[in-house]
């Protein structure tokens, strides 16, 4: 009995070490600046057609291949518009990174650029999400020419 009471704990510890228990299942979604660092995000656009690079990444720790849908949207107080979407399959313990160019397509301040990750075709609620708050200013090329500049120039020479 003494030998059994000594061997039982040793065997139990050996079993725990030899047969690890599965950990938590999860997915990481992250965004990085164009240099691959958590810095220099595209936060200010000079006009509505300007494109700026951002990297998104997905790391799968779900214990199996997973199909994800990434949707990038721009949201302000009155509307939401889709800027980018892609369906991606990521293997277990694999990381997928991609540099994309985003363009806001409308002006405004404090607009929310959402990076929404959906899992296994369930598009009702994002599984993971990241956000950037961006400002877009109106430049001269975004404003239609009304001819006022020529009138003002002519009056200045009179």
C-alpha positions in Angstrom: 0.0 0.0 0.0 2.9 2.4 0.7 4.3 1.7 -2.7 0.9 2.3 -4.3 0.4 5.6 -2.4 3.8 6.8 -3.8 3.3 5.7 -7.4 -0.3 7.0 -7.8 0.7 10.8 -7.5 3.7 10.2 -9.7 1.5 8.6 -12.4 -1.1 11.3 -12.1 1.5 14.0 -12.6 3.0 12.1 -15.5 -0.5 11.8 -17.1 -1.1 15.5 -16.8 2.2 16.4 -18.4 1.9 13.8 -21.2 -1.7 14.5 -22.1 -2.2 18.3 -22.1 -5.7 19.6 -21.7 -7.1 21.7 -24.6 -6.9 25.5 -23.9 -9.4 28.1 -24.7 -10.5 28.5 -28.3 -10.3 32.1 -29.7 -9.4 34.3 -32.6 -7.3 37.4 -32.7 -8.1 40.3 -35.0 -5.6 43.2 -35.2 -4.9 46.2 -37.3 -1.4 47.7 -37.9 0.0 50.7 -39.6 1.7 50.4 -43.0 5.0 49.5 -41.4 3.6 46.5 -39.6 3.5 48.3 -36.2 0.7 49.4 -33.9 1.4 52.9 -35.0 0.9 55.4 -37.9 -2.7 54.4 -38.5 -4.6 56.2 -41.3 -6.5 58.7 -39.2 -6.5 61.8 -41.4 -7.5 61.9 -45.1 -7.0 65.1 -47.1 -9.8 64.3 -49.5 -12.5 61.7 -50.1 -10.6 59.8 -52.8 -7.3 59.5 -50.9 -6.2 56.0 -50.3 -4.1 55.0 -47.3 -2.7 51.6 -46.4 -3.6 49.6 -43.3 -2.7 46.0 -42.4 -5.3 43.7 -40.8 -4.4 40.3 -39.3 -6.3 37.3 -38.1 -4.8 34.6 -35.9 -6.8 31.4 -35.5 -6.6 29.5 -32.2 -10.0 27.7 -32.7 -8.5 24.2 -33.0 -9.5 23.8 -36.6 -9.7 25.7 -39.9 -12.2 28.6 -39.8 -13.8 30.6 -42.6 -13.9 34.3 -41.7 -15.5 37.3 -43.4 -13.8 40.6 -42.8 -15.9 43.8 -43.5 -14.5 47.3 -43.3 -17.1 50.0 -42.9 -17.1 53.7 -42.4 -19.8 55.0 -40.1 -20.9 58.5 -39.1 -24.0 59.9 -37.5 -26.2 59.5 -40.5 -24.9 56.6 -42.6 -22.7 53.5 -42.9 -20.8 52.6 -46.0 -18.8 49.5 -46.8 -15.2 50.1 -47.8 -13.8 46.5 -48.2 -14.8 42.9 -47.7 -13.1 39.6 -48.0 -13.7 35.9 -47.2 -10.6 34.2 -45.7 -9.9 30.7 -44.5 -7.3 30.5 -41.8 -5.8 27.2 -40.6 -5.5 26.3 -36.9 -2.6 28.3 -35.2 -2.0 30.2 -38.4 -1.9 34.0 -38.9 -3.2 35.8 -42.0 -2.0 39.3 -42.7 -2.9 41.6 -45.5 -2.2 45.2 -46.5 -5.2 46.9 -47.9 -5.9 50.5 -49.1 -8.9 52.2 -47.6 -10.5 55.3 -49.0 -13.3 57.1 -47.0 -15.5 58.2 -50.0 -17.1 61.0 -47.9 -16.0 63.8 -45.7 -16.6 64.3 -42.0 -14.9 64.3 -38.6 -14.9 61.7 -35.9 -16.1 59.0 -38.3 -15.7 55.4 -37.1 -13.8 53.0 -39.4 -14.9 49.5 -38.3 -13.0 46.3 -39.0 -15.6 43.6 -38.4 -14.7 39.9 -38.4 -17.5 37.4 -38.8 -17.0 33.6 -38.2 -18.3 30.6 -40.2 -20.8 32.7 -42.3 -22.7 34.1 -39.3 -23.1 37.7 -40.5 -25.6 38.7 -37.8 -23.1 39.9 -35.2 -19.3 40.4 -35.5 -17.2 37.8 -33.7 -14.3 40.2 -33.3 -13.9 43.9 -34.1 -11.4 46.8 -34.2 -12.1 50.5 -34.7 -10.3 53.6 -35.9 -11.7 57.1 -35.7 -10.9 59.1 -38.9 -11.3 62.7 -40.2 -11.7 63.6 -43.8 -11.4 67.1 -45.0 -12.7 68.6 -48.2 -10.1 69.7 -50.6 -10.4 72.0 -53.7 -10.6 69.0 -56.1 -13.6 67.7 -54.2 -15.6 70.9 -54.6 -17.2 71.5 -58.0 -15.9 74.6 -59.8 -18.6 77.2 -59.7 -16.7 79.8 -61.7 -16.5 82.1 -58.7 -12.7 82.0 -58.7 -12.6 83.5 -62.2 -15.1 86.2 -61.3 -13.1 87.2 -58.2 -9.9 87.2 -60.2 -11.5 89.5 -62.9 -12.8 91.9 -60.2 -9.4 92.1 -58.7 -7.9 93.2 -62.0 -10.6 95.9 -62.8 
